[in-house]
Amino acid sequence: MPDNTRNAVTAILYFAVSVIITAWFIEQKFGYVATPDVILLSNIVAAIKWVIMVIAAMVLLKGNKWIFIRRIAFASLAGSCAMYSTYAFRFLPVSSWQQFTYAMALALLVMTIFFFKAVMNTKLSLKWFAVWMVCLIISVIVQVKVVFGLHPGLVKNEVSHFFDSPKKIEIS
């Protein structure tokens, strides 16, 4: 199999698994997201930044576009996997809101590191990283607005307290 084909197939697999993992994470609810519409909206918003970068790579890059696309697909997958650190944060004496927030912050950090590494290893201009960061910031803002807009109780952590520390102790 030619390198471009292998990189393209690998990128598609990474992105597909990332979407599945992200949808599954959102569906787990963690006391917050409740409807299939929100799952779909959140995934679409999360995916748009990756779609923008893939289209840019397809249009603007020549020889190393599939290597770059494969590398950013891995960044997406790594970030999606990092969201599951929520399970580890449940063992800390912090609220469910903090567990979720810490997991999201870790996921964003992991994606950012791997995206930066993809840009550097592919020897692209730092403009690629800057554009992705702008897309990431916009994506986070839109996701927060969508989720908070559909579930205003999130702001005060009124949606679910099931995983808060005192409740965890009662359940154990």
C-alpha positions in Angstrom: 0.0 0.0 0.0 1.5 3.4 -1.0 2.4 5.7 1.9 -0.2 8.3 1.0 -3.0 5.7 1.0 -1.7 4.2 4.3 -1.6 7.7 5.9 -5.1 8.5 4.6 -6.6 5.3 5.9 -4.9 5.7 9.2 -6.1 9.3 9.5 -9.7 8.2 8.7 -9.5 5.5 11.3 -8.1 7.9 13.9 -10.8 10.5 13.3 -13.6 7.9 13.2 -12.5 6.4 16.5 -12.1 9.9 18.0 -15.7 10.8 17.0 -17.0 7.5 18.5 -15.0 8.0 21.7 -16.2 11.7 22.0 -19.8 10.7 21.4 -19.6 7.9 23.9 -18.0 10.3 26.4 -20.7 12.9 25.9 -23.4 10.2 26.1 -22.0 9.0 29.5 -23.5 12.3 30.7 -21.4 12.7 33.8 -24.4 14.5 35.2 -24.5 17.1 32.4 -25.4 16.4 28.8 -28.8 14.7 28.4 -30.1 14.6 24.9 -29.0 13.0 21.6 -29.3 16.4 20.0 -26.7 17.9 22.4 -24.4 14.9 21.7 -24.7 15.5 17.9 -24.2 19.3 18.3 -21.2 18.9 20.6 -19.6 16.4 18.2 -20.2 18.6 15.2 -18.7 21.7 16.9 -15.7 19.6 18.1 -15.2 18.2 14.6 -15.4 21.5 12.7 -11.9 22.6 13.8 -10.5 19.3 12.5 -12.4 19.6 9.2 -11.1 23.1 8.7 -7.5 21.9 9.1 -8.0 18.8 6.9 -9.5 21.0 4.1 -6.6 23.5 4.5 -4.1 20.7 4.3 -5.8 19.2 1.2 -5.8 22.5 -0.5 -2.5 24.2 0.7 -0.1 21.3 1.2 1.6 19.3 -1.5 3.9 16.4 -0.6 3.4 16.0 3.1 -0.4 16.6 3.4 -1.3 13.0 4.3 1.4 12.7 6.9 0.2 16.0 8.5 -3.4 14.8 8.3 -2.5 11.5 9.9 -0.6 13.3 12.7 -3.5 15.7 13.5 -5.9 12.8 13.4 -3.8 11.2 16.1 -4.0 14.5 18.1 -7.7 14.3 17.9 -7.8 10.7 19.0 -5.4 11.4 21.9 -7.5 14.3 23.1 -10.6 12.2 22.9 -9.0 9.5 25.0 -7.8 12.0 27.5 -11.4 13.0 28.3 -11.7 9.7 30.1 -9.4 10.9 32.8 -12.8 11.9 34.4 -12.9 8.4 35.8 -9.5 9.0 37.6 -10.7 12.4 38.9 -13.7 10.8 40.5 -11.3 9.4 43.2 -10.3 13.0 44.1 -12.3 15.0 46.7 -13.6 17.4 44.1 -17.1 18.1 42.7 -18.4 16.5 39.5 -18.2 19.9 37.9 -14.4 20.0 38.7 -13.9 16.4 37.6 -15.5 17.3 34.2 -13.6 20.6 33.9 -10.2 19.0 34.7 -10.8 16.2 32.2 -11.7 18.7 29.5 -8.6 20.9 30.3 -6.4 17.8 30.1 -8.0 16.8 26.8 -7.4 20.3 25.4 -3.8 20.2 26.6 -3.1 16.8 25.1 -4.6 17.8 21.7 -2.7 21.1 21.7 0.6 19.3 22.4 0.1 16.7 19.8 -1.1 19.3 17.2 1.9 21.4 17.9 4.1 18.3 17.5 2.4 17.5 14.2 3.1 21.0 12.9 6.8 20.9 14.0 7.4 17.3 12.8 5.9 18.1 9.4 8.0 21.2 9.3 5.1 23.5 8.7 4.9 27.2 9.6 3.7 28.0 13.1 0.8 29.8 11.3 -0.9 26.3 11.1 -0.7 26.0 14.8 -2.0 29.6 15.3 -5.0 29.0 13.0 -5.8 25.7 14.8 -5.6 27.5 18.2 -8.1 30.1 17.0 -10.4 27.3 15.8 -9.9 25.5 19.1 -10.8 28.6 21.1 -13.9 29.3 19.0 -14.9 25.7 19.3 -14.6 25.7 23.1 -16.6 28.9 23.3 -19.4 27.6 21.0 -19.5 24.3 22.8 -19.8 26.0 26.2 -22.5 28.3 24.8 -24.4 25.4 23.3 -24.2 23.2 26.4 -24.8 26.0 28.9 -27.6 27.4 26.7 -29.4 24.0 26.6 -28.7 23.3 30.3 -28.6 26.5 32.3 -28.4 24.6 35.6 -24.8 23.7 34.6 -23.6 27.1 35.6 -24.6 26.4 39.2 -23.9 22.7 39.0 -27.6 22.0 39.6 -28.0 19.3 37.0 -26.6 16.4 38.8 -24.7 15.9 42.1 -24.6 12.1 41.7 -20.8 12.0 41.4 -19.9 14.7 43.9 -17.7 13.4 46.7 -20.3 13.0 49.5 -22.6 11.1 47.1 -19.7 8.8 46.1 -19.1 7.9 49.7 -22.8 7.1 50.2 -22.9 4.9 47.2 -19.7 3.0 48.0 
